[in-house]
Amino acid sequence: MATKYRVYNELSEEEKAQITTEKQWRKRGYCPVENEGELMYCNRSWSEAAYFRADQVRRMSEMELTLIRRRQKKKTGNIAGSERK
């Protein structure tokens, strides 16, 4: 059966090592430069995500990071990385 998008779990280990989802990049403090990512199925459950290579993202500015932290604090009542152990 032909699928609309490629399936991440069917990629080679080399290909998987070169791409990451937009959400994973954002957690690391990066955002896409433009919408050049590739839409793929994450697995066989057919959920979709945009995947980007390192050359398709840029480091977020302090202002962007601050806005994300504020949104997360509003949503969860906690800032990422400040959880007590």
JODAFEN-V672117 format. One line per field, one symbol per residue. ss: DSSP state (H for helix, E for strand, - for the rest). burial: 1 if it has 16 or more other C-alpha atoms within 10 Angstrom, else 0. Layout:
ss: ???
burial: ???
This chain:
ss: ------EHHH--HHHHHHEEEHHHHHH--EEE-----EEEE------EEEEEEHHHEEE--HHHHHHHHHHHHHHH---------
burial: 0000011100000000001111001100111100001011110000001111100110000000100111000000000000000
